[in-house]
């Protein structure tokens, strides 16, 4: 074999070896570069941005409320005795002036008879005293009697006249006591309680612990709903504000009402303002003592921006909101308003064009490069 042939063979073998080595190394180099590029890309956090939404000029605020009867009164007896009969039971609708029950009180009846007889006696004594005074006055003109006796007779007639008035007042008083033997409804309403029965001993008054109410009446054609409004909304809950009532047991039904008055004072324990909403109970579906949810349509004094609560980051220097400027993150301070749970109200620090990071990582710092996902989240979507 010639020398040139050997050199050609060696060169061919060398070329084949180099090709084999190159075919194995070059892909590895390319893979390594690809991995390095992917690692660099992965190191840049990917974030979702959202643009703040302007708060609606009016919003619905739902607060718990307690329903009460427009008028609610316990009915006690004003005279003592035994219950003769009652005419209405619980759930009965009554009109003002309707007879509810009768009490039998013989002692009061006898007192009235005695008072009338005392009045008759006083009137007879007055008549006699007036006749005597007239006679003495006539005799005085004839100088047949002393003036002292005439004066005594005249003053005696005046005293008898006062005694008649006193006896008449006593008769009127006892007549009122007799009238109290019949118990009438003071206003239109429904009987919510009856705590007596025929033959039961009734004691007059309501101050003694032994006495108890005979009936309980509530006016339910119109109801009062008392709501404790947080201080945040205290200046927009003014008389005339419209509200709707909803009840858990009546889904889908709303009962319109109107805010009629406020306490004009904050409760120091709860920092709430007590307000009253009046509701016409034309359907009779609302019951006094029930729980209800009151929906207020409140107008916002300042139209603020709304962002997700998850966008907030707490740092040692204070509250911050991460935004994207170019392709880098920036933590900016903001002033918050109300907290709606999934969203919060931002009073200052942002505008509607700001790209706010919706769910930032805890390790995010200002100036860090970020990548933005194309999908955007509505900040009010989860509110």
PyMOL commands that set and color helices and strands:
alter all, ss='L'
color gray80, all
select helices_A, chain A and resi 3-43+106-141+147-179+231-233+309-311
alter helices_A, ss='H'
color red, helices_A
select strands_A, chain A and resi 45-47+49-51+53-54+58-75+81-86+93-94+99-104+182-184+189-194+201-202+215-230+242-247+250-266+272-280+291-299+305-308+312-315+318-325+328-333+335-339+343-348+355-357+370-372
alter strands_A, ss='S'
color yellow, strands_A
deselect
rebuild
show_as cartoon
